[in-house]
Structure formats: C-alpha cells, structure tokens
Amino acid sequence: MARISERQKVLFEALAEVGPLSLAIGHPGVTAHIVDRCSITSEGNEDRLDFGDGTHHLHIDWSRVKRADLGVHEGRAVLTFLDGNQVLFRLYKPEGDYPPAVVGLLGDLVPTPY
C-alpha cells in the first residue's frame, strides 16, 4: 500500500489534536463506527490510522485518499475522505466545529500528476 503524503500527514496530525472523533466506514450491508482520538503510526513500510491506543486501527492505501471535504450531517461537523466520487470513510466531530487548523488543510490531499 502507498505511504501517507506530506499533506495527508499534516492533516491527520492536526486531527490528532481535536480530541475524540467518530469514524464511520461502510458499504451496503456492512458498517463500522469507532469513537476515540486518532493518530498516525508508522511501522515498517506502512502508515496506519490508529484510534486510542492503536488496538483499533485502519490499514489504508493512502494513494486513494485523494480529497477531504467538510460538511454537516445531523447537526455534527463531518469530514468526508474521497477517492474521486467514492466515499472511503468519514470522521464526525461529536461536538462543535472542526478548528481552522484542520479546515485550512482540506481539499486535495495527493499531488495531481501532470
């Protein structure tokens, strides 16, 4: 799997400072939710997204996490991570808005080839 880009890394470092977030990921018939603080852990040739102490984590092909958009769903701030039009996962903020330090890092997350 591809390693995390510098822009993705900076965004997830900012998200680590926000406090507990609610991860929502799923496809028709399967959904999962994890609520805790998130952080990036680099081990060997992989950068994974950890929640809490790392017991719960995601193995991500970072080349597919191309964009992050801000929205509101049921009154909660939500970041949607996309590969083109395909939603990969969402991070909900249980209370309040995402801080400017996070919002300023949204948009395209991987370099676009020329």
N, CA and C of each residue as an Amber inpcrd file, in Angstrom:
protein
   342
   0.8350000  -1.1870000   0.0000000   0.0000000   0.0000000   0.0000000
   0.8750000   1.2450000   0.0000000   0.3300000   2.2950000  -0.5720000
   1.0600000   3.5570000  -0.6440000   1.2020000   4.1860000   0.7360000
   2.2890000   4.9140000   0.9270000   2.5570000   5.6290000   2.1780000
   1.7680000   6.9280000   2.1940000   1.6520000   7.5010000   3.3600000
   0.9220000   8.7500000   3.5520000   1.6830000   9.9010000   2.8920000
   0.9560000  10.8220000   2.2470000   1.5870000  12.0070000   1.6540000
   1.8550000  13.0300000   2.7560000   2.6990000  13.9900000   2.4650000
   3.0140000  15.0270000   3.4640000   1.7580000  15.8080000   3.8390000
   0.9350000  16.1410000   2.8600000  -0.3010000  16.9010000   3.1390000
  -1.2660000  16.0720000   3.9870000  -1.4080000  14.7770000   3.6860000
  -2.2630000  13.9050000   4.4970000  -1.7330000  13.8320000   5.9290000
  -0.4170000  13.6940000   6.0540000   0.2000000  13.5800000   7.3750000
  -0.0650000  14.8250000   8.2180000   0.1010000  15.9900000   7.6420000
  -0.1350000  17.2430000   8.3610000  -1.5960000  17.3310000   8.7940000
  -2.5180000  16.9560000   7.9040000  -3.9390000  16.9750000   8.2450000
  -4.2180000  16.0430000   9.4180000  -3.7170000  14.8220000   9.3640000
  -4.0090000  13.8700000  10.4370000  -3.2850000  14.2180000  11.7320000
  -2.1670000  14.9030000  11.6610000  -1.5280000  15.4190000  12.8770000
  -2.4180000  16.4850000  13.5150000  -3.0400000  17.3380000  12.6910000
  -3.9740000  18.3430000  13.2150000  -5.2140000  17.6730000  13.7980000
  -5.7000000  16.6200000  13.1520000  -6.8740000  15.9020000  13.6620000
  -6.5810000  15.2310000  14.9990000  -5.3450000  14.8080000  15.2190000
  -4.9680000  14.1720000  16.4810000  -5.1380000  15.1270000  17.6600000
  -5.0940000  16.4380000  17.3860000  -5.2230000  17.4410000  18.4380000
  -6.6670000  17.8280000  18.7330000  -7.6070000  17.3560000  17.9260000
  -9.0080000  17.7650000  18.0340000  -9.7140000  17.0930000  19.2130000
  -9.3000000  15.8940000  19.5640000  -9.9960000  15.1250000  20.5950000
 -10.6970000  13.9500000  19.9590000 -11.5550000  13.2760000  20.7090000
 -12.2300000  12.1010000  20.1630000 -13.0550000  12.4350000  18.9200000
 -12.9420000  11.5790000  17.9330000 -13.7200000  11.6750000  16.7050000
 -14.4530000  10.3620000  16.5060000 -15.4740000  10.3880000  15.6900000
 -16.2340000   9.1830000  15.3830000 -15.9760000   8.7880000  13.9380000
 -15.3030000   7.6690000  13.7470000 -15.0390000   7.1380000  12.4140000
 -16.2580000   6.3610000  11.9500000 -16.7090000   6.6290000  10.7550000
 -17.7920000   5.8580000  10.1380000 -17.2860000   5.3640000   8.7940000
 -17.3730000   4.0680000   8.6180000 -16.9260000   3.4650000   7.3730000
 -17.8920000   2.3420000   7.0390000 -18.1910000   2.1900000   5.7830000
 -19.1090000   1.1140000   5.4480000 -19.4540000   1.0570000   3.9800000
 -20.0780000  -0.0200000   3.6830000 -20.5800000  -0.3030000   2.3470000
 -21.9330000  -0.9510000   2.5430000 -22.7440000  -1.0700000   1.5260000
 -24.0650000  -1.6790000   1.7180000 -23.9560000  -3.0170000   2.4600000
 -24.6400000  -3.0880000   3.5940000 -24.6650000  -4.3200000   4.3750000
 -23.6150000  -4.4090000   5.4690000 -22.6170000  -3.5040000   5.4670000
 -21.5610000  -3.5440000   6.4810000 -21.2010000  -2.1190000   6.8730000
 -21.2850000  -1.8160000   8.1710000 -20.8310000  -0.5160000   8.6550000
 -20.0400000  -0.7150000   9.9390000 -19.1620000   0.2210000  10.2210000
 -18.3760000   0.1830000  11.4510000 -18.2360000   1.5980000  11.9740000
 -18.2060000   1.7210000  13.3040000 -18.0100000   3.0060000  13.9590000
 -16.9880000   2.8150000  15.0740000 -16.0270000   3.7210000  15.1390000
 -15.0310000   3.7410000  16.2080000 -14.9870000   5.1690000  16.7250000
 -15.0560000   5.3310000  18.0470000 -15.0080000   6.6600000  18.6400000
 -13.8000000   6.7400000  19.5760000 -12.8590000   7.6030000  19.2520000
 -11.6650000   7.8120000  20.0760000 -10.7930000   8.8540000  19.3910000
  -9.6820000   9.1850000  20.0100000  -8.6830000  10.0680000  19.3900000
  -7.9790000   9.2990000  18.2820000  -7.6000000   9.9850000  17.2140000
  -6.8940000   9.3050000  16.1220000  -5.4820000   9.8480000  16.0040000
  -4.6080000   9.0070000  15.4450000  -3.2240000   9.4030000  15.1910000
  -2.6520000   8.4930000  14.1160000  -1.5670000   8.9400000  13.5280000
  -0.8640000   8.1460000  12.5190000   0.2940000   7.4200000  13.1920000
   0.4320000   6.1370000  12.8990000   1.5610000   5.3440000  13.3770000
   2.2810000   4.7810000  12.1630000   3.5800000   4.9720000  12.1170000
   4.3970000   4.4240000  11.0320000   5.1350000   3.2040000  11.5570000
   4.8920000   2.0680000  10.9100000   5.5670000   0.8260000  11.2760000
   6.0330000   0.1440000  10.0010000   7.3140000  -0.1290000   9.9180000
   7.8460000  -0.7800000   8.7210000   7.5760000   0.0560000   7.4950000
   6.8770000  -0.5280000   6.5340000   6.5840000   0.1860000   5.2890000
   5.1250000   0.6350000   5.2260000   4.5160000   0.8490000   6.3900000
   3.0970000   1.2090000   6.4180000   2.8450000   2.3630000   7.3800000
   1.9180000   3.2370000   6.9850000   1.4100000   4.3010000   7.8500000
  -0.0580000   3.9740000   8.0840000  -0.4170000   3.7090000   9.3410000
  -1.8040000   3.3350000   9.6110000  -2.4700000   4.3870000  10.4830000
  -3.7830000   4.4260000  10.4290000  -4.5710000   5.3470000  11.2240000
  -5.0300000   4.6080000  12.4710000  -4.4990000   5.0290000  13.6310000
  -4.8240000   4.3940000  14.9070000  -5.9000000   5.1770000  15.6330000
  -6.6780000   4.4580000  16.4330000  -7.6540000   5.0650000  17.3240000
  -7.3270000   4.6060000  18.7340000  -7.3120000   5.5690000  19.6610000
  -6.9640000   5.2590000  21.0430000  -5.5410000   4.7400000  21.1230000
  -5.3680000   3.5880000  21.7700000  -4.0280000   3.0200000  21.9700000
  -3.5290000   2.2300000  20.7600000  -4.2850000   2.2400000  19.6710000
  -3.8770000   1.5280000  18.4590000  -4.4860000   0.1430000  18.3320000
  -5.1940000  -0.3120000  19.3640000  -5.8750000  -1.6000000  19.2630000
  -6.8250000  -1.5910000  18.0740000  -7.5110000  -0.4660000  17.8870000
  -8.4000000  -0.2830000  16.7320000  -7.6700000   0.6120000  15.7470000
  -7.5300000   0.1410000  14.5270000  -6.7730000   0.9120000  13.5340000
  -7.2260000   0.5370000  12.1280000  -6.8210000   1.4040000  11.1820000
  -7.1310000   1.1850000   9.7670000  -5.8370000   1.0460000   8.9860000
  -5.8030000   0.0810000   8.1060000  -4.7370000  -0.0500000   7.1180000
  -5.2770000   0.6240000   5.8690000  -4.5740000   1.6430000   5.3960000
  -5.0990000   2.4960000   4.3270000  -4.1320000   2.5390000   3.1610000
  -4.6760000   2.4230000   1.9590000  -3.9100000   2.7300000   0.7530000
  -4.0350000   4.2390000   0.5710000  -3.0530000   4.9720000   1.0760000
  -3.1230000   6.4260000   1.1210000  -3.2210000   7.0620000  -0.2650000
  -2.8120000   6.3540000  -1.3120000  -2.9330000   6.9140000  -2.6610000
  -4.3970000   7.0870000  -3.0610000  -5.2990000   6.4110000  -2.3600000
  -6.7260000   6.5280000  -2.6580000  -7.4100000   7.6380000  -1.8690000
  -6.7710000   8.1400000  -0.8310000  -7.3510000   9.2040000  -0.0010000
  -6.9670000  10.5380000  -0.6570000  -7.7080000  10.8710000  -1.7100000
  -7.3200000  11.9920000  -2.5680000  -7.8850000  13.3320000  -2.1520000
  -8.9750000  13.3200000  -1.4060000  -9.6500000  14.5810000  -1.0850000
 -10.3420000  14.4630000   0.2590000 -10.4370000  15.5860000   0.9730000
 -11.2090000  15.6690000   2.2150000 -12.1210000  16.8830000   2.1230000
 -13.4120000  16.6560000   2.3340000 -14.4060000  17.7290000   2.2680000
 -15.1000000  17.8710000   3.6080000 -15.4570000  19.1040000   3.9530000
 -16.1510000  19.4180000   5.1910000 -17.6430000  19.5050000   4.9290000
 -18.4280000  18.9750000   5.8450000 -19.8710000  19.0650000   5.7470000
 -20.4950000  19.0080000   7.1250000 -21.8220000  18.9530000   7.1420000
 -22.5850000  18.8110000   8.3770000 -23.5990000  17.7150000   8.1420000
 -23.7090000  16.7800000   9.0760000 -24.6820000  15.6970000   8.9750000
 -25.3620000  15.5510000  10.3320000 -26.6850000  15.6970000  10.3280000
 -27.4740000  15.6050000  11.5620000 -26.9140000  16.5110000  12.6470000
 -26.5120000  17.7220000  12.2520000 -26.0310000  18.7240000  13.1850000
 -24.5980000  18.5640000  13.6380000 -23.8790000  17.5670000  13.1040000
 -22.4800000  17.3560000  13.5020000 -21.5580000  17.6520000  12.3320000
 -20.4030000  18.2600000  12.6520000 -19.3860000  18.5040000  11.6260000
 -18.8190000  17.1600000  11.1900000 -18.6040000  17.0130000   9.8840000
 -18.0880000  15.7500000   9.3510000 -17.0810000  16.0260000   8.2430000
 -15.9960000  15.2640000   8.2650000 -15.0380000  15.2640000   7.1710000
 -15.2670000  13.9980000   6.3690000 -15.3980000  14.1470000   5.0640000
 -15.5810000  13.0040000   4.1800000 -14.3080000  12.8560000   3.3630000
 -13.7290000  11.6470000   3.4020000 -12.4940000  11.3430000   2.6780000
 -12.8640000  10.5450000   1.4370000 -12.3870000  11.0250000   0.2720000
 -12.8400000  10.5000000  -1.0110000 -11.7030000  10.0800000  -1.9220000
 -12.0480000   9.1360000  -2.8010000 -11.2340000   8.7710000  -3.9500000
 -12.1250000   9.0570000  -5.1530000 -11.9350000  10.2180000  -5.7730000
 -12.8640000  10.6440000  -6.8200000 -14.2180000  10.9030000  -6.1780000
 -15.2600000  10.2120000  -6.6600000 -16.5950000  10.3520000  -6.0780000
 -16.8900000   9.2760000  -5.0370000 -15.9830000   8.3420000  -4.8440000
 -16.2140000   7.2480000  -3.8990000 -15.8350000   7.6650000  -2.4790000
 -16.8030000   7.5740000  -1.5760000 -16.5480000   7.8600000  -0.1690000
 -15.7830000   6.6870000   0.4250000 -14.6260000   6.9800000   1.0380000
 -13.8200000   5.9480000   1.6830000 -14.1730000   5.8200000   3.1630000
 -14.2290000   6.9610000   3.8660000 -14.6410000   6.9660000   5.2680000
 -14.9720000   8.3940000   5.6740000 -15.6040000   8.5110000   6.8460000
 -15.9660000   9.8170000   7.3820000 -15.4830000   9.9250000   8.8250000
 -15.1310000  11.1470000   9.2240000 -14.7810000  11.4380000  10.6160000
 -15.7190000  12.5290000  11.1230000 -16.5720000  12.1500000  12.0700000
 -17.5140000  13.0790000  12.6740000 -16.9030000  13.6710000  13.9360000
 -17.1830000  14.9520000  14.1710000 -16.7670000  15.6020000  15.4160000
 -18.0060000  15.6280000  16.3090000 -17.9770000  14.8870000  17.4190000
 -19.1900000  14.7700000  18.2390000 -19.7530000  16.1020000  18.7160000
 -18.8730000  17.0850000  19.0010000 -19.3550000  18.3690000  19.4800000
 -18.5940000  19.4990000  18.8030000 -19.3280000  20.5110000  18.3900000
 -18.7010000  21.6960000  17.8270000 -18.1850000  21.5010000  16.4120000
 -17.4550000  22.5150000  15.9710000 -16.9150000  22.5300000  14.6140000
 -15.4530000  22.0970000  14.6190000 -14.9770000  21.7260000  13.4500000
 -13.5460000  21.4770000  13.3020000 -12.8220000  22.8160000  13.3800000
 -11.6560000  22.8680000  14.0200000 -10.9320000  24.1280000  14.1480000
 -10.3290000  24.5780000  12.8120000 -10.0230000  25.8730000  12.6960000
  -9.4110000  26.3990000  11.4730000  -8.1300000  25.6630000  11.0790000
  -7.3680000  25.1600000  12.0550000  -6.1290000  24.4320000  11.7510000
  -6.4020000  23.1810000  10.9320000  -7.5830000  22.6000000  11.0740000
  -7.9790000  21.4320000  10.2780000  -8.6250000  21.8840000   8.9740000
  -9.5590000  22.8020000   9.0610000 -10.3170000  23.2530000   7.8800000
  -9.3810000  23.7820000   6.8000000  -8.3220000  24.4720000   7.1860000
  -7.3720000  25.0250000   6.2220000  -6.5710000  23.9760000   5.4700000
  -6.6220000  22.7320000   5.9200000  -5.8610000  21.6560000   5.2770000
  -6.7150000  20.7620000   4.3820000  -7.9910000  21.0700000   4.2600000
  -8.8970000  20.2290000   3.4730000  -8.7530000  20.5010000   1.9840000
  -9.3940000  19.6730000   1.1910000  -9.3060000  19.7840000  -0.2600000
  -8.4780000  18.6380000  -0.8000000  -7.7140000  18.8960000  -1.8510000
  -6.8820000  17.8590000  -2.4710000  -5.7480000  17.4640000  -1.5340000
  -5.5330000  16.1600000  -1.3870000  -4.5520000  15.6430000  -0.4370000
  -3.3630000  14.9390000  -1.0650000  -3.4510000  14.6320000  -2.3230000
  -2.3310000  13.9790000  -3.0050000  -1.9830000  14.7910000  -4.2480000
  -0.7070000  14.8430000  -4.6050000  -0.3160000  15.5850000  -5.7950000
  -1.0110000  15.0390000  -7.0350000  -1.4350000  15.9470000  -7.8940000
  -2.0660000  15.5470000  -9.1420000  -0.9910000  15.3970000 -10.2090000
  -0.9390000  14.2460000 -10.9070000   0.0550000  14.0940000 -11.9710000
  -0.2350000  15.0300000 -13.1290000   0.7980000  15.4820000 -13.7820000
   0.6450000  16.4180000 -14.9000000   0.3590000  15.6820000 -16.1750000
